[in-house]
Amino acid sequence: FCNGRTRMRLEKRLLLILMLLYSFLLGYGSALLGSSYLIGAFLGGFAFSSVPNVRQCWMEEIVPVQSWLTMIFFSSIGFLVPTDRIFSPSILLYGFILSVLAFLAKIITGFLCKPLKYFGVVGLAMVGRGELGFLLAAESKRKRIMDNESFGATVWALLICTIVAPFVFKFALRPHRQELQQE
C-alpha cells in the first residue's frame, strides 16, 4: 500500500513520536524524583540525537514551528512579570546588580578558552543567552521558591544582559574579526 518514500516518512515520524514520548516519560519521572522535568526532556532529546532519521524528521517537522513555540514560551514568562512593581526602584536596582554579576560571572568563563586571547569574545558570547534563565526563574516563581520582587529583578537582569550583550560582543569581536574569518 505504501511506496518506499511514504514508508520512510512514516518511520521517521514514528521515531520522532517515540522520542517525544520518551522525553515526556523521562521528564515526568524526573519531576516525580524531585528534579526538574527539563532534565528528563533534555535526556530524551539527547538519547535520540544521534539517530539520523529522528534528526532529519526533527528538522523537517519541528523546526518550522519552533519560532511559534518560542513565542508562546516567552509570552508565558511575560505573563508572570509583576507589572505593578517591575519599575519600583528596589527591583530596578536589584536587577541592575544581578545583571552586573551575571555579566562578570559569564565573562569569567571565557578564561577557559584556548587560545586565551579570545577570552573576552567567548565570555561575552555566553552573556546574551538568557532563555534558560527565564525558564528557571519562571519555574522558581511557580513553585514559590522566588517572590515577586526577586522574580522581577531576575527578569530585569536577564533582559539587560540579553539586550546589552550583543552590542558589547560586537565591540569585543572587532579586533579579532579579520583573524577569525581566515580560520
LOZA-325716 format. One record per residue (C-alpha): z, x, y; residue number from 1. Coordinates in pm, 1 decimal. Example, Ala and Ser with C-alpha at 12.3 -4.5 7.8 and 13.67 -1.06 7.14 Angstrom:
BEGIN
PT         z         x         y  marpa
PT     780.0    1230.0    -450.0      1
PT     714.0    1367.0    -106.0      2
//
This chain:
BEGIN
PT         z         x         y  marpa
PT       0.0       0.0       0.0      1
PT      71.5     288.3     239.8      2
PT    -163.3     566.7     325.6      3
PT     -26.1     920.0     340.3      4
PT      24.5     920.5     717.1      5
PT     217.4     592.2     720.1      6
PT     431.5     708.2     428.4      7
PT     515.2    1034.7     605.6      8
PT     613.5     846.5     923.2      9
PT     839.4     614.6     720.0     10
PT    1002.4     915.9     550.9     11
PT    1069.5    1079.8     889.4     12
PT    1220.2     759.8    1026.4     13
PT    1436.1     717.9     716.6     14
PT    1565.0    1074.7     758.2     15
PT    1638.1    1002.2    1124.4     16
PT    1827.4     684.9    1031.7     17
PT    2025.1     881.1     770.3     18
PT    2110.2    1146.4    1031.0     19
PT    2226.4     883.6    1280.1     20
PT    2431.8     708.7    1011.3     21
PT    2581.9    1040.2     901.9     22
PT    2664.2    1122.6    1265.7     23
PT    2823.4     781.3    1310.9     24
PT    3036.2     824.3     998.5     25
PT    3142.7    1176.2    1097.4     26
PT    3221.8    1052.9    1448.3     27
PT    3427.8     766.2    1314.2     28
PT    3605.3     998.1    1071.2     29
PT    3680.1    1245.7    1348.5     30
PT    3829.1     968.5    1561.0     31
PT    4042.6     849.2    1267.6     32
PT    4175.9    1202.6    1227.9     33
PT    4277.1    1204.8    1593.4     34
PT    3994.5    1422.7    1717.0     35
PT    3702.9    1321.5    1935.3     36
PT    3420.9    1114.1    1790.5     37
PT    3190.9    1351.2    1979.8     38
PT    3273.5    1635.7    1740.8     39
PT    3162.9    1424.7    1446.9     40
PT    2845.3    1313.9    1621.6     41
PT    2767.1    1675.2    1707.2     42
PT    2824.0    1783.1    1346.5     43
PT    2591.1    1507.7    1224.5     44
PT    2313.0    1630.8    1450.2     45
PT    2388.0    1990.3    1360.9     46
PT    2371.9    1918.1     987.2     47
PT    2018.2    1781.4    1020.7     48
PT    1894.3    2015.9    1294.2     49
PT    1712.4    2246.9    1055.9     50
PT    1530.0    1965.7     872.0     51
PT    1175.4    1983.8    1016.2     52
PT    1085.1    1619.2     964.8     53
PT    1402.4    1498.9    1134.1     54
PT    1347.3    1733.4    1428.6     55
PT     988.1    1612.9    1469.9     56
PT    1088.6    1248.1    1442.1     57
PT    1370.6    1304.5    1693.2     58
PT    1118.1    1446.2    1939.1     59
PT     878.2    1156.5    1884.4     60
PT    1124.7     865.8    1867.0     61
PT    1441.7     957.5    2057.1     62
PT    1336.4    1194.5    2335.2     63
PT    1116.2     930.7    2506.3     64
PT    1419.6     701.0    2551.6     65
PT    1666.4     981.0    2622.0     66
PT    1628.8     955.9    3000.3     67
PT    1725.7     587.5    2983.7     68
PT    2024.6     668.8    2765.5     69
PT    2127.4     938.8    3012.7     70
PT    2113.3     690.1    3299.1     71
PT    2329.0     446.3    3102.9     72
PT    2576.1     726.6    3029.6     73
PT    2610.1     828.1    3394.8     74
PT    2632.4     464.8    3505.0     75
PT    2922.9     415.2    3264.5     76
PT    3100.5     714.4    3422.8     77
PT    3027.4     582.2    3772.7     78
PT    3192.2     250.3    3691.7     79
PT    3517.9     432.0    3612.7     80
PT    3545.3     604.3    3953.1     81
PT    3832.2     462.8    4161.3     82
PT    3620.0     382.8    4468.7     83
PT    3916.5     255.0    4667.2     84
PT    4079.9     603.0    4662.0     85
PT    3797.0     850.2    4594.3     86
PT    3778.2     956.2    4960.5     87
PT    4151.6     998.6    5011.9     88
PT    4244.2    1343.3    5148.6     89
PT    4460.4    1429.8    4847.4     90
PT    4182.5    1352.8    4596.0     91
PT    3923.0    1536.1    4807.4     92
PT    4144.6    1844.5    4836.9     93
PT    4236.5    1835.9    4467.4     94
PT    3868.0    1800.2    4376.1     95
PT    3769.2    2090.8    4601.3     96
PT    4037.5    2315.4    4447.8     97
PT    3924.7    2218.9    4096.8     98
PT    3561.5    2292.8    4185.8     99
PT    3650.6    2640.9    4314.8    100
PT    3847.5    2709.2    3996.0    101
PT    3558.4    2579.2    3782.9    102
PT    3310.9    2799.8    3969.4    103
PT    3527.5    3107.2    3920.7    104
PT    3602.7    3036.7    3554.6    105
PT    3239.1    2984.8    3466.1    106
PT    3118.0    3284.5    3665.1    107
PT    3362.9    3499.6    3468.1    108
PT    3172.7    3407.4    3150.2    109
PT    2879.5    3599.7    3297.0    110
PT    3066.8    3923.2    3232.2    111
PT    2997.7    3868.5    2861.6    112
PT    2621.3    3904.0    2907.2    113
PT    2416.9    4212.4    2837.1    114
PT    2288.5    4381.0    3041.1    115
PT    2584.2    4332.7    3271.9    116
PT    2369.1    4338.9    3585.2    117
PT    2280.7    3973.3    3515.2    118
PT    2644.4    3856.5    3509.0    119
PT    2607.3    3655.6    3831.1    120
PT    2292.1    3482.6    3714.3    121
PT    2437.7    3395.4    3374.3    122
PT    2772.9    3290.0    3518.7    123
PT    2614.4    3068.1    3782.5    124
PT    2381.5    2914.9    3523.4    125
PT    2695.7    2790.6    3346.9    126
PT    2836.1    2619.3    3658.2    127
PT    2586.3    2336.9    3704.2    128
PT    2622.9    2184.3    3359.5    129
PT    2879.9    1908.4    3406.1    130
PT    2770.1    1644.3    3156.8    131
PT    3039.1    1727.0    2904.7    132
PT    3298.5    1743.0    3181.7    133
PT    3207.7    1389.6    3291.8    134
PT    3229.0    1270.7    2933.8    135
PT    3566.4    1434.7    2872.1    136
PT    3705.3    1303.7    3199.7    137
PT    3588.6     950.9    3119.2    138
PT    3736.4     969.5    2770.2    139
PT    4065.0    1100.5    2912.6    140
PT    4077.4     815.5    3162.7    141
PT    4001.4     554.5    2898.0    142
PT    4280.6     690.0    2679.8    143
PT    4515.6     701.8    2981.1    144
PT    4559.8    1078.4    2949.8    145
PT    4433.5    1111.9    3306.7    146
PT    4536.5     892.3    3600.3    147
PT    4302.1     766.2    3873.3    148
PT    4384.6    1050.0    4114.0    149
PT    4317.1    1321.2    3855.6    150
PT    4001.1    1144.8    3742.1    151
PT    3874.7    1112.5    4099.0    152
PT    3944.5    1479.8    4168.5    153
PT    3770.8    1580.2    3845.6    154
PT    3466.1    1373.0    3939.4    155
PT    3457.6    1545.0    4279.8    156
PT    3486.9    1888.2    4117.4    157
PT    3206.0    1812.3    3874.0    158
PT    2985.6    1667.8    4147.1    159
PT    3043.1    1964.0    4378.9    160
PT    2965.7    2213.8    4102.5    161
PT    2661.5    2019.4    3985.6    162
PT    2518.3    1984.4    4335.8    163
PT    2601.0    2329.4    4477.2    164
PT    2534.9    2544.3    4167.8    165
PT    2152.3    2521.0    4165.0    166
PT    2131.8    2644.3    4523.8    167
PT    2369.5    2934.8    4461.6    168
PT    2194.3    3008.8    4131.7    169
PT    1857.9    3029.0    4306.7    170
PT    2006.1    3274.8    4557.0    171
PT    2157.2    3489.2    4277.7    172
PT    1832.1    3481.7    4081.8    173
PT    1619.1    3602.3    4374.9    174
PT    1681.7    3979.0    4332.2    175
PT    1601.1    3958.6    3958.9    176
PT    1309.2    3714.3    3966.8    177
PT    1025.6    3967.8    3950.7    178
PT    1200.4    4174.2    3685.8    179
PT    1269.0    3868.0    3467.0    180
PT     910.4    3745.2    3492.6    181
PT     786.4    4076.4    3349.0    182
PT    1002.9    4045.9    3037.4    183
//
